[in-house]
């Protein structure tokens, strides 16, 4: 990430997603370029691309879960995962993380329904 911050002109848009292959071992002089998605996409796409990915993840989970705080937690989690792994370009990592979040969403929805049902039952039995 320091590499990206040393070139102020490249910060907004990066070096270009089409200019380099993200798994190329020698891209931009790195021996292990593309080991984490956050650094790779920050260098190639810039801060605006990372913001776009964050907005996409947030809106996808917002439309599914319907809860802004949960969607923000998922979005931040994906960004943290992206610092250490290839969560966006590796199909196996992406699938596993999506399945984990799908289970979390189902549990969240089930608990939300229980709370709503409890409130309705409580209101129904009040004199």
N, C-alpha and C positions, 0 to 999 in steps of 0.2 A: 504494500500500500504506500510505502514511502516512495517507491518508484513513481507512482502516480502523482503524488503531491509535489514532487520535484519539478514537474512540468506544468506550470499554472495554465498554459493555453489548452492543455489536454483535459483538465479537470471536468468541465461540463459535459463533453461528448466523448472523451477517451480517444483511443488510437483507432477505433473503427472495428466493429464486429466482423465485417467482411474482409478486413485486411490480414487477419491472422486466424489460424485454426486454434481453437481453445485447448486442444490436447497436444499441441506441438511442443516437443521437449525443448526446443531451442528458440522459441518465439521471443523476440525482444531481448535476447541474450540470456534468458533464464535456463538453468539446467532442468528445472521441474516446473515449467509454466503450466498452469491449468490444474494444479492440485486442489485448489479450493475455488468454489464458484464466486465467492464474494470478491476476492482479489482479482480473479480473471475478468469478471464482468465489470468491475470498477475500472480496471485498466483499459479494457476494450470498449466498453460502453459509456464510461464516465458516470458521474453522480446522477445525472438525469435518468439514465437507464436503470440505475439501482433504485431510484425513487419510483420509476414506472413499475418495476418488479414488485416493490413493496405495496404499491397501490393495487396492483393486480391480485396479489395474495390476499390483501385485506378485503377487497371487494368480493373475491370469490368466497371467502369464509363468512363474510357479512351476509351475503345472500343465502348461504346455507344455514348458518347458525342463528342469524338474526340478532346477535348480541355484539355490540361494538367492543366491549372490553375483551371478550373472548377472541374476537377477530384480531384485535391488536396484539394480544398475547401470542397467537399463532403466527402473525406476521413477524414479530420480533424473534420468535423461536426459529422461524425459517431463516432469518438473517444471521442468527447465531450459528445455526447448522451450516450455513453457506460459508462461514469463516473457516470451518474445519473440514468440510467434506464437499463433494460434488452433488449437492442436493437437487440442483435444477437440471443438470445434463446427464446424470447417471440414472437410468430408468429404475434400477433396483432400489437405490436410496430414495428416490422420489416416490415410488410405489409403497415402500414400507412406511415412510413418513405420512403419506396420505392415508393409508389404512389406519395408522395410529390415531391421526386426527379425526378420521371418520368415526372410530369407536368413541372417542372423547365427545364428539358432537352428539352421537346417539345417547350416550349417558347423560349429557347435559340436557338434551330435549326431554328425556324420560323424567329427570328430576324436576324440570320446569313444569311438566304436565302434572306431576304429583303435587306440587305446590299450588298450582291453579285448581286442581280438583279438591284439595284440602280447603282452600279459601271458599270455593263454591259450596262445599258441604257445610262448612262452618256458617256461612251466610244463610243457607237454607234452613238450618236448625235453630237459628236465633229467633226468639219470640218477637 
